[in-house]
C-alpha cells in the first residue's frame, strides 16, 4: 500500500499507538524536514498549528465585519433574492475551493501552498502573478481593517482621532507577531471561540425575535499534521457556511426590510442588520456586544493578513520570485524580514487613508483584493487538473495510497470552480464598466477591476523576462515538499478507523 516515498521522515517520534494524539503525530516538524528538501543551515518556519487551532480557525475565520456589516449593503442593493443567490454562490465556491485545494495541500504541505503548486504543475509565471497580487491584496486588507476599526468605534464615540485608532490597531497586530508563532495560533483560537459564542447567541436571538420575543416583539500551511487537520477543517466548512452564513442571511432578511434607510447609514455597527434587528426588538446590550465582536474580528483578520503576507513573501523568496532576503527566518520560526517589510508597507497604506487624496489612492490599491480571490479559484482549478495529469503521466499517484485524502467532487469540483470564477470576474467586469446609478468612467472601472489587468501584466512580464514555459506533466516535480505518511501516521489512522463511527464523529468537536 505504500509507495517508494512512504518512508519515515526525519524528526518523527517513535511513540506507540496508545500515545499518539491527533494533530501532534509528527511533532513540531519544520519545513526543512519535508520530503525532497535539502538540509538547510538557517532556521526554518515551524509547524505550530494543531488540530484544535485548524478546526477553530476553519469554523470562525471568516466571521467578521463582512458578515455583521457587509450583509447590510448586500441586502439594500440586492434585496432578498440577490442576497440569497450571491451568498449561496460565494459559499459554494469557498467550500468546493477548499475541497480542491486541500488535495494538493495534504500531499505537498509547503509554505507556498497553491502558489508553489501552480509553479510546479502549470507555469511559474502564473504562480508569480497570482502570488504577487495575493501578497499585495492582503496588505490592503490589513490597512482596510485598520480604517474600519476607526469607523466601528464611532458607534460609541467619535472623540478619538483617526490616526490614534489606526496606530492602536497596528501596534496590537504587530505585537502579536513579535511573539513566537504559537502565540499567534492561540490568539486566533481565542478570538475564533469568542466569535462562535456570540454567533450562537445571535442565532438564538434571531429565532426568539422571529417568534415574537423581545420587549417590543419583533443572526497549509503551518499545520503539524496536514493529512489529519486539513481534511477535517474542510469537512467542517460546509456546516460552518450553512450555520454562520446561510442561516444568518435568512434571519436578517426576515427581520430587516431591504429598504430600511439605516442600511445605508455610516459604515459602522449602526448599519449592521443584526444591530438594526436588535434595536427594533428593544433588546439592550446585544448591539454593543455585536460591535465588540466586530472589533475582535477586525483584529483577528488583521493578524491573519500579516501572517499570510509574511509567509507568501518568504515562500516566494525561496522559490526565487522575491529577493532572497525575504526568506530569512529567526530561531523561533518567524520570517522576521518579511514581517518587518509587510508591517512597514501595511502601515503606509493604513495612514495614507487618513486624507482625502490618500483615500482615493487607497481605493485604487484596495481594488486589487476585490477580484484576486476569484482569479485564485481559476488558477487552483487549473492546477488541480494539471496535478492529476502529472500523477497519470509519471505513474506515481499518491491519491491511490492508503488513507490518502481525495477531492470528493473530482473532476466536477474543479470544473465548477473554474466556471464560477470566470462568471464572477465577468459580472465584476460588467459592473465596473457600467456601474449602477453612475456614469461610465475609467476611474470607476479601475477602482473595481484593477486586479485583472495587473495580473495579466505581471504574468506576461515575468514570462517574457524569464522565458518560462508551461510545465510538462511528465516532468512536473512530485518530490520536493512532498510529505508522505510516516509509520506513526499510518498507525494513528489504523487506530482511528478501527473506532466506531460515533466516536470518530465526536473527534470533530474535540471530544
C-alpha positions as CSV (number, residue, x, y, z in Angstrom):
1,X,0.0,0.0,0.0
2,X,3.0,2.3,0.4
3,X,5.0,3.9,-2.4
4,X,8.7,4.4,-2.6
5,X,8.3,7.7,-0.9
6,X,6.4,6.3,2.0
7,X,9.4,6.3,4.4
8,X,9.7,7.6,7.9
9,X,10.6,11.3,7.8
10,X,13.3,12.9,9.9
11,X,12.1,14.2,13.3
12,X,9.2,11.8,13.6
13,X,8.6,10.4,17.1
14,X,8.6,6.7,17.9
15,X,5.6,6.6,20.3
16,X,3.3,3.7,20.2
17,X,-0.3,4.0,19.1
18,X,-1.6,4.5,22.7
19,X,0.4,7.7,23.0
20,X,-0.5,9.2,19.6
21,X,-2.6,12.3,19.7
22,X,-4.4,13.9,16.8
23,X,-2.6,16.9,15.4
24,X,0.8,16.0,17.1
25,X,1.7,12.7,15.4
26,X,4.7,14.1,13.6
27,X,5.9,16.5,16.2
28,X,6.9,20.1,15.5
29,X,8.1,19.4,12.0
30,X,9.9,22.2,10.3
31,X,9.5,22.9,6.5
32,X,13.2,22.0,6.1
33,X,12.3,18.4,7.0
34,X,9.9,17.9,4.1
35,X,10.5,15.1,1.7
36,X,12.9,16.2,-1.0
37,X,14.1,19.3,0.7
38,X,17.8,19.5,1.3
39,X,19.0,20.3,4.8
40,X,19.3,24.0,5.5
41,X,21.8,25.6,7.9
42,X,19.4,28.5,8.5
43,X,16.3,28.3,10.8
44,X,13.0,27.3,9.1
45,X,9.3,28.0,9.6
46,X,7.7,25.9,12.3
47,X,4.5,23.9,12.2
48,X,2.7,25.3,15.3
49,X,-1.0,24.8,14.3
50,X,-2.5,21.7,16.0
51,X,-5.9,20.1,15.3
52,X,-7.8,22.5,17.6
53,X,-6.3,25.6,16.0
54,X,-7.1,24.4,12.5
55,X,-10.7,23.4,13.5
56,X,-11.5,26.6,15.3
57,X,-10.0,28.9,12.7
58,X,-11.8,26.9,10.0
59,X,-15.1,27.4,11.9
60,X,-14.8,31.1,12.6
61,X,-12.1,32.5,10.4
62,X,-14.5,34.3,8.1
63,X,-16.8,35.8,10.8
64,X,-16.1,39.5,10.9
65,X,-17.2,42.8,9.5
66,X,-18.2,41.3,6.2
67,X,-20.9,39.2,7.9
68,X,-22.0,41.7,10.5
69,X,-21.9,44.9,8.4
70,X,-21.4,43.9,4.8
71,X,-24.6,42.0,4.7
72,X,-26.5,45.3,5.2
73,X,-25.2,46.7,2.0
74,X,-25.8,43.5,0.2
75,X,-29.4,43.4,1.5
76,X,-30.0,47.0,0.5
77,X,-28.8,46.7,-3.1
78,X,-29.6,43.1,-3.8
79,X,-32.8,42.7,-2.0
80,X,-33.7,39.3,-0.7
81,X,-33.1,37.2,-3.9
82,X,-29.8,38.9,-4.6
83,X,-28.6,38.4,-1.1
84,X,-29.5,34.7,-1.1
85,X,-28.1,34.0,-4.6
86,X,-24.9,36.0,-4.0
87,X,-24.1,34.5,-0.7
88,X,-25.0,31.0,-1.8
89,X,-22.7,31.2,-4.8
90,X,-19.8,32.5,-2.7
91,X,-20.3,29.9,0.0
92,X,-20.4,27.1,-2.6
93,X,-17.3,28.4,-4.2
94,X,-15.4,28.5,-0.9
95,X,-16.5,25.0,0.1
96,X,-15.5,23.5,-3.3
97,X,-12.3,25.5,-3.4
98,X,-11.2,24.1,-0.1
99,X,-12.0,20.6,-1.3
100,X,-10.0,21.1,-4.4
101,X,-7.1,23.0,-2.9
102,X,-6.6,20.6,0.1
103,X,-6.0,17.7,-2.2
104,X,-2.6,19.2,-3.2
105,X,-2.0,20.8,0.2
106,X,-2.1,17.5,2.0
107,X,0.4,15.9,-0.4
108,X,2.6,18.9,-0.7
109,X,2.1,21.0,2.5
110,X,4.7,23.6,1.6
111,X,4.7,27.2,2.9
112,X,3.9,28.5,-0.6
113,X,0.6,26.5,-0.8
114,X,-1.2,26.9,-4.0
115,X,1.4,29.4,-5.3
116,X,4.0,26.6,-5.1
117,X,1.6,24.1,-6.6
118,X,0.8,26.4,-9.6
119,X,4.5,26.8,-10.3
120,X,5.3,23.1,-10.2
121,X,2.3,21.9,-12.2
122,X,1.3,24.8,-14.5
123,X,3.7,27.7,-15.1
124,X,6.0,29.7,-12.8
125,X,4.8,33.0,-14.4
126,X,1.2,32.2,-13.5
127,X,2.3,31.5,-9.9
128,X,4.3,34.7,-9.7
129,X,1.4,36.8,-11.0
130,X,-1.1,35.3,-8.6
131,X,1.3,35.3,-5.7
132,X,2.2,39.0,-6.1
133,X,-1.4,40.0,-6.4
134,X,-2.4,38.0,-3.3
135,X,0.6,39.4,-1.4
136,X,-0.4,43.0,-2.1
137,X,-4.1,42.3,-1.6
138,X,-3.5,41.1,1.9
139,X,-1.6,44.2,2.7
140,X,-4.5,46.3,1.6
141,X,-6.8,44.1,3.7
142,X,-4.8,44.8,6.8
143,X,-4.9,48.5,6.0
144,X,-8.6,48.5,5.3
145,X,-9.4,46.7,8.5
146,X,-7.4,49.4,10.3
147,X,-9.7,52.1,8.7
148,X,-12.8,50.1,9.6
149,X,-11.6,49.8,13.1
150,X,-11.9,53.6,13.5
151,X,-15.4,53.6,11.9
152,X,-16.6,50.9,14.2
153,X,-15.5,52.8,17.3
154,X,-17.8,55.7,16.2
155,X,-20.7,53.6,17.3
156,X,-19.8,54.7,20.8
157,X,-17.8,57.9,20.3
158,X,-16.1,59.9,17.6
159,X,-13.8,61.8,20.0
160,X,-10.8,59.5,19.4
161,X,-8.6,60.8,16.5
162,X,-8.5,58.6,13.4
163,X,-4.7,58.3,13.4
164,X,-4.7,57.3,17.1
165,X,-7.2,54.5,16.4
166,X,-5.2,53.2,13.5
167,X,-2.0,53.3,15.5
168,X,-3.5,51.3,18.3
169,X,-4.8,48.7,15.9
170,X,-1.5,48.4,14.1
171,X,0.5,48.2,17.3
172,X,-1.7,45.4,18.5
173,X,-1.3,43.4,15.3
174,X,2.5,43.9,15.3
175,X,2.8,42.9,19.0
176,X,1.0,39.6,18.2
177,X,3.5,38.7,15.5
178,X,6.5,39.9,17.6
179,X,5.9,36.8,19.8
180,X,6.7,33.2,18.8
181,X,4.3,31.7,16.3
182,X,2.4,29.6,18.9
183,X,1.1,32.8,20.5
184,X,-0.5,33.9,17.1
185,X,-2.1,30.4,16.9
186,X,-3.5,30.8,20.4
187,X,-4.7,34.4,19.7
188,X,-6.6,33.1,16.6
189,X,-8.1,30.2,18.7
190,X,-9.4,32.5,21.4
191,X,-10.8,35.1,19.0
192,X,-12.5,32.4,17.0
193,X,-14.0,30.9,20.1
194,X,-15.4,34.3,21.1
195,X,-16.9,34.9,17.6
196,X,-18.5,31.5,17.6
197,X,-20.0,32.0,21.0
198,X,-21.5,35.4,20.0
199,X,-22.8,33.9,16.8
200,X,-24.6,31.2,18.7
201,X,-26.2,33.9,20.9
202,X,-27.2,35.9,17.8
203,X,-28.8,32.9,16.1
204,X,-30.8,32.1,19.2
205,X,-31.8,35.8,19.5
206,X,-33.0,35.9,15.9
207,X,-35.1,32.8,16.5
208,X,-36.6,34.4,19.6
209,X,-37.3,37.7,17.6
210,X,-39.0,35.7,14.8
211,X,-41.2,34.0,17.4
212,X,-42.3,37.4,18.7
213,X,-39.8,37.6,21.6
214,X,-38.1,40.8,22.9
215,X,-39.6,43.7,24.8
216,X,-41.3,45.1,21.7
217,X,-41.8,41.9,20.0
218,X,-40.2,41.6,16.9
219,X,-28.0,36.3,13.3
220,X,-1.4,24.9,4.9
221,X,0.5,26.0,5.6
222,X,1.7,25.6,9.3
223,X,-0.3,22.5,10.4
224,X,1.6,19.9,12.4
225,X,-0.2,17.0,10.6
226,X,-1.8,18.2,7.3
227,X,-3.4,14.8,6.5
228,X,-5.3,14.9,9.7
229,X,-6.0,18.6,10.3
230,X,-6.8,20.0,6.8
231,X,-9.4,17.5,5.7
232,X,-11.2,17.8,9.0
233,X,-11.3,21.6,8.7
234,X,-12.6,21.2,5.1
235,X,-15.3,18.8,6.3
236,X,-16.4,21.3,9.0
237,X,-16.5,24.1,6.4
238,X,-19.9,23.1,5.0
239,X,-21.5,23.1,8.4
240,X,-19.9,26.5,9.2
241,X,-21.0,28.0,6.0
242,X,-24.6,26.9,6.5
243,X,-24.8,27.7,10.2
244,X,-23.0,31.0,10.4
245,X,-23.7,32.4,6.9
246,X,-26.7,30.6,5.4
247,X,-28.9,30.7,8.5
248,X,-27.9,34.3,9.5
249,X,-28.6,35.6,6.0
250,X,-32.1,34.1,6.1
251,X,-32.7,35.5,9.6
252,X,-31.7,39.1,8.8
253,X,-33.7,39.1,5.6
254,X,-36.8,38.1,7.6
255,X,-36.1,40.7,10.3
256,X,-34.9,43.7,8.4
257,X,-36.6,45.3,5.3
258,X,-34.3,45.7,2.4
259,X,-35.3,49.3,2.0
260,X,-34.6,50.3,5.6
261,X,-32.8,53.6,5.5
262,X,-30.4,52.6,8.3
263,X,-28.7,50.1,6.0
264,X,-27.2,53.0,4.0
265,X,-26.0,54.8,7.1
266,X,-22.5,55.2,8.3
267,X,-20.2,52.2,7.8
268,X,-20.1,51.0,11.4
269,X,-22.1,48.7,13.6
270,X,-25.1,51.0,13.4
271,X,-25.7,49.9,9.8
272,X,-25.4,46.2,10.7
273,X,-28.7,44.4,10.1
274,X,-28.1,42.5,13.3
275,X,-27.9,45.7,15.3
276,X,-31.0,47.1,13.5
277,X,-33.0,44.0,14.3
278,X,-31.9,44.0,17.9
279,X,-32.7,47.7,18.3
280,X,-36.2,47.2,16.7
281,X,-36.8,44.4,19.1
282,X,-35.8,46.6,22.1
283,X,-33.1,44.3,23.2
284,X,-30.5,46.1,25.2
285,X,-26.8,45.2,25.5
286,X,-26.6,42.8,22.5
287,X,-25.9,45.6,19.9
288,X,-22.9,46.6,21.9
289,X,-21.8,43.0,22.1
290,X,-22.1,42.8,18.3
291,X,-19.8,45.8,18.0
292,X,-17.3,44.3,20.3
293,X,-17.2,41.1,18.2
294,X,-16.7,43.2,15.0
295,X,-13.7,44.8,16.7
296,X,-12.4,41.3,17.7
297,X,-12.9,40.1,14.2
298,X,-11.0,43.1,12.7
299,X,-8.1,42.3,15.0
300,X,-8.1,38.6,14.1
301,X,-8.4,39.3,10.4
302,X,-5.6,41.9,10.6
303,X,-3.3,39.3,12.3
304,X,-4.2,36.7,9.7
305,X,-3.5,39.2,6.9
306,X,0.0,39.9,8.2
307,X,0.6,36.2,8.7
308,X,-0.3,35.5,5.1
309,X,1.7,38.3,3.6
310,X,4.8,37.3,5.5
311,X,4.5,33.7,4.6
312,X,3.8,34.4,1.0
313,X,6.9,36.6,0.6
314,X,9.0,34.0,2.4
315,X,7.8,31.2,0.2
316,X,8.1,33.2,-3.0
317,X,11.6,34.3,-1.9
318,X,12.6,30.6,-1.6
319,X,11.0,29.9,-5.0
320,X,13.3,32.6,-6.5
321,X,10.5,35.0,-7.2
322,X,11.2,37.6,-4.5
323,X,14.5,38.9,-3.2
324,X,16.4,36.3,-1.1
325,X,16.4,38.4,2.0
326,X,12.7,37.8,2.5
327,X,13.5,34.1,3.1
328,X,15.3,34.7,6.3
329,X,13.8,33.2,9.5
330,X,14.9,33.6,13.1
331,X,15.4,30.7,15.5
332,X,11.8,30.9,16.7
333,X,10.5,30.3,13.3
334,X,9.4,33.8,12.5
335,X,10.2,35.2,9.0
336,X,11.4,38.4,10.5
337,X,12.5,40.3,7.3
338,X,9.1,39.6,5.7
339,X,7.2,40.6,8.8
340,X,9.1,43.9,9.1
341,X,8.6,44.8,5.4
342,X,5.0,43.8,5.5
343,X,4.4,45.8,8.6
344,X,6.0,48.8,7.1
345,X,4.0,48.6,3.9
346,X,0.7,48.0,5.7
347,X,1.4,50.9,8.0
348,X,2.0,53.2,5.0
349,X,-1.2,52.0,3.3
350,X,-3.2,52.5,6.5
351,X,-2.0,56.1,7.1
352,X,-2.5,57.3,3.5
353,X,-6.2,56.6,4.0
354,X,-6.3,59.4,6.6
355,X,-6.5,62.1,4.0
356,X,-9.0,62.6,1.1
357,X,-6.3,62.3,-1.6
358,X,-4.8,59.3,0.1
359,X,-8.2,57.8,0.4
360,X,-8.6,57.9,-3.3
361,X,-5.2,56.3,-3.8
362,X,-6.1,53.6,-1.2
363,X,-9.3,52.8,-3.0
364,X,-7.4,52.1,-6.2
365,X,-4.9,49.9,-4.2
366,X,-7.6,48.0,-2.3
367,X,-9.4,47.1,-5.6
368,X,-6.7,44.5,-6.1
369,X,-8.4,42.4,-3.4
370,X,-11.8,42.6,-5.0
371,X,-11.2,40.0,-7.7
372,X,-7.9,38.3,-6.8
373,X,-9.6,35.6,-4.8
374,X,-11.7,34.6,-7.9
375,X,-8.6,34.6,-10.0
376,X,-7.1,32.3,-7.4
377,X,-10.1,29.9,-7.8
378,X,-9.5,29.7,-11.5
379,X,-5.7,29.0,-11.0
380,X,-6.4,26.4,-8.3
381,X,-8.8,24.6,-10.6
382,X,-6.3,24.5,-13.5
383,X,-3.6,23.5,-11.1
384,X,-5.7,20.6,-9.8
385,X,-6.2,19.3,-13.4
386,X,-2.5,19.6,-14.2
387,X,-1.6,17.8,-10.9
388,X,-3.8,14.8,-11.8
389,X,-2.3,14.8,-15.3
390,X,1.2,14.7,-13.7
391,X,0.2,11.8,-11.5
392,X,-1.0,9.9,-14.5
393,X,1.9,10.8,-16.8
394,X,4.5,9.7,-14.2
395,X,2.7,6.6,-12.9
396,X,3.0,7.9,-9.3
397,X,-0.4,8.6,-7.9
398,X,-0.3,9.4,-4.1
399,X,-4.1,9.6,-4.2
400,X,-4.2,5.8,-4.5
401,X,-2.3,5.2,-1.3
402,X,-3.7,4.1,2.0
403,X,-5.5,6.9,3.9
404,X,-4.9,9.4,1.0
405,X,-7.2,12.5,1.1
406,X,-9.2,12.7,-2.2
407,X,-11.3,15.5,-3.5
408,X,-14.9,14.4,-3.2
409,X,-16.0,16.3,-6.2
410,X,-13.3,15.4,-8.8
411,X,-13.5,16.4,-11.6
412,X,-16.8,18.3,-11.3
413,X,-15.4,20.4,-8.4
414,X,-12.6,21.8,-10.4
415,X,-15.0,22.5,-13.4
416,X,-17.5,24.3,-11.1
417,X,-14.7,26.4,-9.5
418,X,-13.3,27.4,-12.9
419,X,-16.6,28.3,-14.5
420,X,-18.0,30.1,-11.4
421,X,-14.7,32.0,-11.0
422,X,-15.0,33.2,-14.6
423,X,-18.6,34.1,-14.0
424,X,-17.9,36.3,-11.0
425,X,-15.0,38.0,-12.8
426,X,-17.2,38.6,-15.8
427,X,-20.0,40.1,-13.8
428,X,-17.5,42.3,-11.9
429,X,-16.1,43.5,-15.3
430,X,-19.7,44.4,-16.4
431,X,-20.5,46.3,-13.1
432,X,-17.2,48.1,-13.2
433,X,-17.8,49.1,-16.8
434,X,-21.5,50.0,-16.3
435,X,-21.8,50.9,-12.5
436,X,-25.3,51.0,-11.1
437,X,-26.6,54.6,-10.9
438,X,-23.3,56.1,-12.1
439,X,-21.8,57.2,-15.4
440,X,-19.2,55.2,-17.3
441,X,-15.7,56.3,-16.3
442,X,-12.2,55.0,-16.4
443,X,-11.8,55.8,-12.7
444,X,-14.8,53.7,-11.7
445,X,-13.6,50.8,-13.9
446,X,-10.1,50.6,-12.4
447,X,-11.4,51.2,-8.8
448,X,-13.2,47.8,-9.2
449,X,-11.3,45.9,-11.8
450,X,-7.6,46.9,-11.4
451,X,-6.6,43.4,-10.3
452,X,-7.2,41.6,-13.6
453,X,-5.1,43.9,-15.8
454,X,-2.4,44.0,-13.1
455,X,-2.4,40.2,-13.0
456,X,-2.1,40.0,-16.8
457,X,0.8,42.5,-16.8
458,X,2.7,40.6,-14.1
459,X,2.1,37.2,-15.8
460,X,3.2,38.5,-19.2
461,X,6.2,40.4,-17.8
462,X,7.5,37.5,-15.8
463,X,7.1,35.1,-18.7
464,X,8.9,37.4,-21.2
465,X,11.8,38.3,-18.8
466,X,12.4,34.7,-17.5
467,X,11.1,32.9,-20.5
468,X,9.1,30.4,-18.5
469,X,7.3,27.5,-20.2
470,X,4.1,25.6,-19.3
471,X,5.2,22.6,-17.2
472,X,5.1,19.2,-18.9
473,X,3.1,16.8,-16.7
474,X,5.7,14.1,-17.3
475,X,8.4,16.5,-16.0
476,X,6.5,18.0,-13.1
477,X,8.2,17.9,-9.6
478,X,6.5,15.2,-7.5
479,X,9.2,15.0,-4.9
480,X,10.2,18.3,-3.3
481,X,7.9,19.3,-0.4
482,X,6.1,16.0,-0.5
483,X,5.1,14.7,2.9
484,X,4.1,11.0,2.8
485,X,2.5,9.4,5.9
486,X,5.1,8.1,8.3
487,X,4.8,4.8,10.2
488,X,3.4,6.7,13.2
489,X,0.8,8.5,11.0
490,X,-0.4,5.2,9.5
491,X,-0.6,3.6,12.9
492,X,-2.7,6.5,14.1
493,X,-5.1,6.2,11.2
494,X,-5.3,2.5,11.7
495,X,-6.4,3.1,15.3
496,X,-8.8,6.0,14.3
497,X,-10.6,4.0,11.7
498,X,-10.9,1.0,14.0
499,X,-13.2,3.1,16.3
500,X,-17.0,3.1,15.9
501,X,-18.4,5.9,13.7
502,X,-19.9,7.8,16.7
503,X,-16.5,8.0,18.4
504,X,-14.9,9.3,15.2
505,X,-17.7,11.9,14.8
506,X,-17.0,13.2,18.3
507,X,-13.4,14.0,17.4
508,X,-14.7,16.7,15.1
509,X,-15.8,18.7,18.2
510,X,-12.7,17.8,20.2
511,X,-14.2,15.1,22.4
